[in-house]
Amino acid sequence: MASEALKDLNIQMKLDRMSYVPYYEQIVTQLRDMIVAKTVQQGQALWSQRELAEVLSISVLPVKRAYERLRSEGLLVTSKGKRPVVGSGNVPWNVQDLWSFTEEIKSRGLASSTRLLSFALTPADKETAEALNLKEGDEVYRLTRLRSVTEGPIALETTHVPAALFPNLETQDWATSSLYTVIENVYGRRIERGEERISAVKAGHEEARVLKVEVGFPLLSSRRLVSDGDGIPLEYGLSLYRADRYVARVLTLRRRPQ
């Protein structure tokens, strides 16, 4: 069965058994090169872990590690009970750019969609009030949105903006509008700077349900505070990204002089 799967894919993989490079790294390198070169196409099904292990005459463990690595890079999409499929690998998040999700995805030539899950005018809790330089209990608009690309849900975003700065915010079309575009073009406030705190978390029951993953699935967590040129806070929010479809990217690293 495995040999038939290999024949159907019309690609070849082999391991250098004399090399000091671990098997899983050899598998990662070969599959990554095939995906980047488009030898295999986005959405194309690949071998299961068991099938590829049989093709290469090795145990399943190195294949499992390789697939996990490729999944973390967005190059492989896995679902329980199904063969893995080739991912886009084209949803890197440049942490040096202050873009909205809509702007970022559009810049990469990808199509995205937004579903508004909730919108409320609510009193600011202590954390939100401190971030937005408000008094606890001051009114803020809270938006919770589900972001998706071609492959499906990718991010769950909950953001807060001061109601006093953005009156009648509920009148905007949040299915098509970017929050940053509304802030700048409708309310005339120029976004100048942002602070981002990134960490790794596990999906709880609600996040798992909405993002269509299992409870405990790895997520990339980003807490962002955005301000204008005068330092006035405009937005404070939490974004949870599927770790198999989103990766953080820093374009340039410079070593400090010793």
Contacts in CASP RR format, 6 or more apart in sequence:
PFRMAT RR
TARGET T0000
AUTHOR 0000-0000-0000
METHOD contacts of the structure
MODEL  1
MASEALKDLNIQMKLDRMSYVPYYEQIVTQLRDMIVAKTVQQGQALWSQR
ELAEVLSISVLPVKRAYERLRSEGLLVTSKGKRPVVGSGNVPWNVQDLWS
FTEEIKSRGLASSTRLLSFALTPADKETAEALNLKEGDEVYRLTRLRSVT
EGPIALETTHVPAALFPNLETQDWATSSLYTVIENVYGRRIERGEERISA
VKAGHEEARVLKVEVGFPLLSSRRLVSDGDGIPLEYGLSLYRADRYVARV
LTLRRRPQ
1 51 0 8 1.000
2 47 0 8 1.000
2 50 0 8 1.000
2 51 0 8 1.000
2 52 0 8 1.000
2 54 0 8 1.000
2 55 0 8 1.000
3 55 0 8 1.000
5 47 0 8 1.000
5 51 0 8 1.000
5 55 0 8 1.000
6 12 0 8 1.000
6 13 0 8 1.000
6 47 0 8 1.000
6 55 0 8 1.000
9 40 0 8 1.000
9 44 0 8 1.000
9 46 0 8 1.000
9 47 0 8 1.000
11 34 0 8 1.000
11 39 0 8 1.000
11 40 0 8 1.000
13 27 0 8 1.000
13 30 0 8 1.000
13 31 0 8 1.000
13 52 0 8 1.000
13 55 0 8 1.000
13 56 0 8 1.000
14 56 0 8 1.000
15 23 0 8 1.000
15 26 0 8 1.000
15 27 0 8 1.000
15 56 0 8 1.000
15 58 0 8 1.000
16 26 0 8 1.000
19 26 0 8 1.000
22 62 0 8 1.000
23 56 0 8 1.000
23 58 0 8 1.000
23 62 0 8 1.000
24 61 0 8 1.000
24 62 0 8 1.000
24 63 0 8 1.000
24 65 0 8 1.000
24 66 0 8 1.000
24 69 0 8 1.000
25 66 0 8 1.000
27 52 0 8 1.000
27 56 0 8 1.000
27 62 0 8 1.000
27 63 0 8 1.000
27 66 0 8 1.000
28 66 0 8 1.000
28 69 0 8 1.000
28 70 0 8 1.000
31 46 0 8 1.000
31 66 0 8 1.000
31 70 0 8 1.000
31 75 0 8 1.000
31 76 0 8 1.000
32 70 0 8 1.000
32 73 0 8 1.000
32 75 0 8 1.000
33 39 0 8 1.000
34 40 0 8 1.000
35 70 0 8 1.000
35 75 0 8 1.000
35 76 0 8 1.000
35 86 0 8 1.000
35 87 0 8 1.000
35 89 0 8 1.000
40 46 0 8 1.000
40 86 0 8 1.000
41 86 0 8 1.000
42 86 0 8 1.000
42 87 0 8 1.000
42 88 0 8 1.000
43 77 0 8 1.000
43 85 0 8 1.000
43 86 0 8 1.000
43 87 0 8 1.000
44 85 0 8 1.000
44 86 0 8 1.000
45 83 0 8 1.000
45 84 0 8 1.000
45 85 0 8 1.000
46 52 0 8 1.000
46 76 0 8 1.000
46 83 0 8 1.000
46 84 0 8 1.000
46 85 0 8 1.000
46 86 0 8 1.000
47 55 0 8 1.000
47 83 0 8 1.000
47 84 0 8 1.000
48 83 0 8 1.000
48 84 0 8 1.000
49 60 0 8 1.000
49 63 0 8 1.000
49 64 0 8 1.000
49 67 0 8 1.000
50 60 0 8 1.000
52 63 0 8 1.000
53 59 0 8 1.000
53 60 0 8 1.000
53 62 0 8 1.000
53 63 0 8 1.000
56 63 0 8 1.000
67 76 0 8 1.000
67 78 0 8 1.000
67 84 0 8 1.000
70 76 0 8 1.000
71 77 0 8 1.000
71 78 0 8 1.000
71 84 0 8 1.000
71 244 0 8 1.000
72 218 0 8 1.000
72 243 0 8 1.000
72 244 0 8 1.000
72 247 0 8 1.000
73 89 0 8 1.000
73 247 0 8 1.000
74 87 0 8 1.000
74 88 0 8 1.000
74 89 0 8 1.000
74 91 0 8 1.000
74 244 0 8 1.000
74 245 0 8 1.000
74 246 0 8 1.000
74 247 0 8 1.000
75 86 0 8 1.000
75 87 0 8 1.000
75 89 0 8 1.000
76 84 0 8 1.000
76 85 0 8 1.000
76 86 0 8 1.000
76 87 0 8 1.000
76 244 0 8 1.000
77 84 0 8 1.000
77 85 0 8 1.000
77 86 0 8 1.000
77 87 0 8 1.000
77 151 0 8 1.000
77 244 0 8 1.000
77 245 0 8 1.000
78 84 0 8 1.000
78 244 0 8 1.000
80 214 0 8 1.000
87 151 0 8 1.000
87 245 0 8 1.000
88 110 0 8 1.000
88 149 0 8 1.000
88 150 0 8 1.000
88 151 0 8 1.000
90 108 0 8 1.000
90 110 0 8 1.000
91 105 0 8 1.000
91 108 0 8 1.000
91 110 0 8 1.000
91 149 0 8 1.000
91 154 0 8 1.000
91 245 0 8 1.000
91 246 0 8 1.000
91 247 0 8 1.000
92 108 0 8 1.000
92 246 0 8 1.000
92 247 0 8 1.000
92 248 0 8 1.000
92 249 0 8 1.000
93 104 0 8 1.000
93 220 0 8 1.000
93 241 0 8 1.000
93 246 0 8 1.000
93 247 0 8 1.000
93 248 0 8 1.000
93 249 0 8 1.000
94 104 0 8 1.000
94 249 0 8 1.000
94 250 0 8 1.000
94 251 0 8 1.000
95 196 0 8 1.000
95 198 0 8 1.000
95 248 0 8 1.000
95 249 0 8 1.000
95 250 0 8 1.000
96 250 0 8 1.000
96 251 0 8 1.000
96 252 0 8 1.000
97 104 0 8 1.000
98 191 0 8 1.000
98 193 0 8 1.000
98 194 0 8 1.000
98 226 0 8 1.000
99 107 0 8 1.000
99 180 0 8 1.000
100 178 0 8 1.000
100 179 0 8 1.000
100 180 0 8 1.000
100 181 0 8 1.000
101 112 0 8 1.000
101 114 0 8 1.000
101 147 0 8 1.000
101 155 0 8 1.000
101 157 0 8 1.000
101 178 0 8 1.000
101 239 0 8 1.000
102 112 0 8 1.000
102 114 0 8 1.000
102 178 0 8 1.000
102 181 0 8 1.000
103 178 0 8 1.000
103 180 0 8 1.000
103 181 0 8 1.000
105 111 0 8 1.000
105 112 0 8 1.000
105 149 0 8 1.000
106 112 0 8 1.000
110 149 0 8 1.000
110 150 0 8 1.000
111 149 0 8 1.000
111 150 0 8 1.000
112 147 0 8 1.000
112 148 0 8 1.000
112 149 0 8 1.000
113 147 0 8 1.000
113 148 0 8 1.000
113 149 0 8 1.000
113 175 0 8 1.000
114 145 0 8 1.000
114 146 0 8 1.000
114 147 0 8 1.000
114 148 0 8 1.000
114 174 0 8 1.000
114 175 0 8 1.000
114 176 0 8 1.000
115 145 0 8 1.000
115 146 0 8 1.000
115 148 0 8 1.000
115 175 0 8 1.000
116 143 0 8 1.000
116 144 0 8 1.000
116 145 0 8 1.000
116 174 0 8 1.000
116 175 0 8 1.000
117 144 0 8 1.000
117 145 0 8 1.000
117 146 0 8 1.000
117 210 0 8 1.000
118 142 0 8 1.000
118 143 0 8 1.000
118 144 0 8 1.000
119 141 0 8 1.000
119 142 0 8 1.000
119 143 0 8 1.000
119 144 0 8 1.000
119 170 0 8 1.000
119 174 0 8 1.000
120 141 0 8 1.000
120 142 0 8 1.000
121 139 0 8 1.000
121 140 0 8 1.000
121 141 0 8 1.000
121 142 0 8 1.000
121 163 0 8 1.000
121 170 0 8 1.000
122 139 0 8 1.000
122 140 0 8 1.000
122 141 0 8 1.000
122 142 0 8 1.000
123 136 0 8 1.000
123 137 0 8 1.000
123 138 0 8 1.000
123 139 0 8 1.000
123 140 0 8 1.000
124 132 0 8 1.000
124 134 0 8 1.000
124 135 0 8 1.000
124 136 0 8 1.000
124 137 0 8 1.000
124 138 0 8 1.000
124 139 0 8 1.000
124 140 0 8 1.000
124 160 0 8 1.000
125 136 0 8 1.000
125 137 0 8 1.000
126 136 0 8 1.000
128 134 0 8 1.000
128 140 0 8 1.000
128 160 0 8 1.000
128 236 0 8 1.000
129 135 0 8 1.000
129 136 0 8 1.000
129 137 0 8 1.000
129 138 0 8 1.000
131 160 0 8 1.000
131 225 0 8 1.000
131 233 0 8 1.000
131 236 0 8 1.000
132 140 0 8 1.000
132 160 0 8 1.000
132 161 0 8 1.000
132 162 0 8 1.000
132 233 0 8 1.000
132 236 0 8 1.000
133 232 0 8 1.000
133 233 0 8 1.000
134 140 0 8 1.000
134 162 0 8 1.000
138 162 0 8 1.000
138 163 0 8 1.000
138 164 0 8 1.000
139 162 0 8 1.000
139 163 0 8 1.000
139 164 0 8 1.000
140 160 0 8 1.000
140 161 0 8 1.000
140 162 0 8 1.000
140 163 0 8 1.000
141 160 0 8 1.000
141 161 0 8 1.000
141 163 0 8 1.000
141 166 0 8 1.000
141 169 0 8 1.000
141 170 0 8 1.000
142 158 0 8 1.000
142 159 0 8 1.000
142 160 0 8 1.000
143 157 0 8 1.000
143 158 0 8 1.000
143 159 0 8 1.000
143 160 0 8 1.000
143 161 0 8 1.000
143 174 0 8 1.000
143 179 0 8 1.000
144 156 0 8 1.000
144 157 0 8 1.000
144 158 0 8 1.000
145 156 0 8 1.000
145 157 0 8 1.000
145 159 0 8 1.000
145 174 0 8 1.000
146 153 0 8 1.000
146 155 0 8 1.000
146 156 0 8 1.000
146 157 0 8 1.000
146 210 0 8 1.000
146 211 0 8 1.000
147 153 0 8 1.000
147 154 0 8 1.000
147 155 0 8 1.000
147 156 0 8 1.000
147 157 0 8 1.000
148 154 0 8 1.000
149 245 0 8 1.000
151 245 0 8 1.000
152 212 0 8 1.000
153 210 0 8 1.000
153 211 0 8 1.000
153 212 0 8 1.000
153 242 0 8 1.000
154 211 0 8 1.000
154 241 0 8 1.000
154 242 0 8 1.000
154 245 0 8 1.000
154 246 0 8 1.000
155 211 0 8 1.000
155 239 0 8 1.000
155 240 0 8 1.000
155 241 0 8 1.000
155 242 0 8 1.000
155 246 0 8 1.000
156 207 0 8 1.000
156 210 0 8 1.000
156 211 0 8 1.000
156 239 0 8 1.000
156 240 0 8 1.000
157 237 0 8 1.000
157 238 0 8 1.000
157 239 0 8 1.000
157 240 0 8 1.000
158 237 0 8 1.000
158 238 0 8 1.000
158 239 0 8 1.000
159 179 0 8 1.000
159 235 0 8 1.000
159 236 0 8 1.000
159 237 0 8 1.000
159 238 0 8 1.000
160 235 0 8 1.000
160 236 0 8 1.000
160 237 0 8 1.000
161 169 0 8 1.000
161 179 0 8 1.000
161 183 0 8 1.000
161 234 0 8 1.000
161 235 0 8 1.000
161 236 0 8 1.000
162 233 0 8 1.000
162 234 0 8 1.000
163 169 0 8 1.000
165 187 0 8 1.000
165 189 0 8 1.000
165 232 0 8 1.000
165 234 0 8 1.000
166 183 0 8 1.000
166 187 0 8 1.000
169 182 0 8 1.000
172 182 0 8 1.000
172 186 0 8 1.000
179 235 0 8 1.000
180 191 0 8 1.000
180 226 0 8 1.000
183 189 0 8 1.000
183 191 0 8 1.000
183 234 0 8 1.000
183 235 0 8 1.000
184 190 0 8 1.000
184 191 0 8 1.000
189 228 0 8 1.000
189 232 0 8 1.000
189 234 0 8 1.000
190 228 0 8 1.000
190 229 0 8 1.000
191 226 0 8 1.000
191 227 0 8 1.000
191 228 0 8 1.000
191 234 0 8 1.000
192 227 0 8 1.000
192 228 0 8 1.000
192 229 0 8 1.000
192 231 0 8 1.000
193 226 0 8 1.000
193 227 0 8 1.000
193 229 0 8 1.000
193 231 0 8 1.000
194 224 0 8 1.000
194 225 0 8 1.000
194 226 0 8 1.000
194 227 0 8 1.000
195 224 0 8 1.000
195 225 0 8 1.000
196 222 0 8 1.000
196 223 0 8 1.000
196 224 0 8 1.000
197 222 0 8 1.000
197 223 0 8 1.000
197 224 0 8 1.000
198 220 0 8 1.000
198 221 0 8 1.000
198 222 0 8 1.000
198 248 0 8 1.000
199 221 0 8 1.000
200 218 0 8 1.000
200 219 0 8 1.000
200 220 0 8 1.000
200 221 0 8 1.000
200 243 0 8 1.000
201 218 0 8 1.000
201 219 0 8 1.000
201 221 0 8 1.000
201 240 0 8 1.000
202 215 0 8 1.000
202 216 0 8 1.000
202 217 0 8 1.000
202 218 0 8 1.000
202 219 0 8 1.000
203 211 0 8 1.000
203 213 0 8 1.000
203 214 0 8 1.000
203 215 0 8 1.000
203 216 0 8 1.000
203 217 0 8 1.000
203 218 0 8 1.000
203 219 0 8 1.000
203 240 0 8 1.000
204 215 0 8 1.000
204 216 0 8 1.000
205 215 0 8 1.000
207 213 0 8 1.000
207 219 0 8 1.000
207 240 0 8 1.000
208 214 0 8 1.000
208 215 0 8 1.000
208 216 0 8 1.000
208 217 0 8 1.000
211 217 0 8 1.000
211 219 0 8 1.000
211 240 0 8 1.000
211 242 0 8 1.000
213 242 0 8 1.000
217 242 0 8 1.000
217 243 0 8 1.000
218 243 0 8 1.000
218 244 0 8 1.000
219 240 0 8 1.000
219 241 0 8 1.000
219 242 0 8 1.000
219 243 0 8 1.000
220 240 0 8 1.000
220 241 0 8 1.000
220 242 0 8 1.000
220 243 0 8 1.000
220 246 0 8 1.000
220 247 0 8 1.000
220 248 0 8 1.000
221 238 0 8 1.000
221 239 0 8 1.000
221 240 0 8 1.000
221 241 0 8 1.000
222 238 0 8 1.000
222 239 0 8 1.000
222 240 0 8 1.000
222 241 0 8 1.000
223 236 0 8 1.000
223 237 0 8 1.000
223 238 0 8 1.000
224 235 0 8 1.000
224 236 0 8 1.000
224 237 0 8 1.000
224 238 0 8 1.000
224 239 0 8 1.000
225 233 0 8 1.000
225 235 0 8 1.000
225 236 0 8 1.000
225 237 0 8 1.000
226 233 0 8 1.000
226 234 0 8 1.000
226 235 0 8 1.000
226 236 0 8 1.000
227 233 0 8 1.000
227 234 0 8 1.000
228 234 0 8 1.000
END
